Amino acid sequence: MIRIKIIRSGNRIAAFRVNGHSGTAPRGEDIVCAGVSALAQTALLGLSEHLHRQISYDIQPGGDLRMTLRGEPDDLTEAILETMLLGMTEIQRQYPKAVQITES
């Protein structure tokens, strides 16, 4: 199962963690994992390369990605991160046994 943890500061996303594999297909052929990974990595790139925000992140080859904003979330970071969450929520809706999203 892919576990996604969204951490908020107030009402805004300040960090997220994605780990695990969906198990719906062999590694390298799993569209659920690929979709979640693409959303998470695109959000990370949007924050760092497009918005030039300071972030801390770690990507492990075993399917573990962690990202934390170094500053407070703002309207632009929120737009990117909430869009990521919308995509992940849709994947969870389509594959409820493969993806679990929690928020704190």
N, C-alpha and C positions, 0 to 999 in steps of 0.2 A: 504494500500500500504506500502511496505517496502521501506524506504528511506535510501540510503547509501550515505554518504558524505565522500569524499576522500580529505584530505588536504595535499598539497605538500609543501616542502621546496626546492626551486629550481625545479628540475625535479623528485625528490624522494619523496615517501610517508612518511610523518612525523606523521600523525594522521588519524583516521577514526572514523566515527560514524554510527551506524546502529540502526534504530528505526522503529517501526510500525509492522504491520502484513499484510500478503499478502491477506488474506480473501478468498483464494482459497479453504479452507476446515476448519472445526472446529479446534480450538486450540488443540494441541496434535496429530493432524492427518494431519497437513499441511506440505507437503514435500518441498514446496518452502521456508517456514520459517525455517524448519529444515536444509535445505541445506545452506542457508545464515548464519544461526547461527553456524553451524558446521564449515564453512569456517572462520568466524570471530573469533570464540573461538580457533580454531586450530592455526591461525596466532598469536593470543595473547600468547598462550602457547609456540609456537615455539620461539617467541621473548624472553620470560621470562625464560623458562625452558631449551631450547636448546642453545640459543645464550647468555643467562644471561645478556640481555640488561635491563637497567633501563627504566621502563615504568610507566605511570599513566593510570589507567583504572577504569571504573565503570560499573557494570552490574546491571541493574534493572529488576525485574521480569516481568514488562510490555512490554518487548521487546526492551529495550534501552541498547546499549553497546557503550561505548566510550573508545578509546585508543589513547594515545599520547606518542611518544618516548620522553624520557627526554634528550637524546643527539641527535646529528645530525645523520640522516640516513646514512647508509653505504651500501656497496655492499651486505652484508649478510642480513641486515634488508630489503633491497629493494627486494631481491630474494623472501623472505617470503611474503612480502606485495603485490608485483606485482602478485605473484602466487594466492594469495587470490583474488585480483581484477580480474584476468583472470576467475576464477571460478564464481565469482559474475556476471561478464559481460555475461558469458554463460547462467546463470540462467535468467538474464534480457532478453537476446535474446529469450529464450524459453517462458518466461512469462512477456511480456512487459507491461501488465496492472497491474502486481503485484509488480514489482521492478523498482525503479528509482535510477540511480546512477548519482551524480553530483561531480564535482571536482573543487577545488579552490586552 
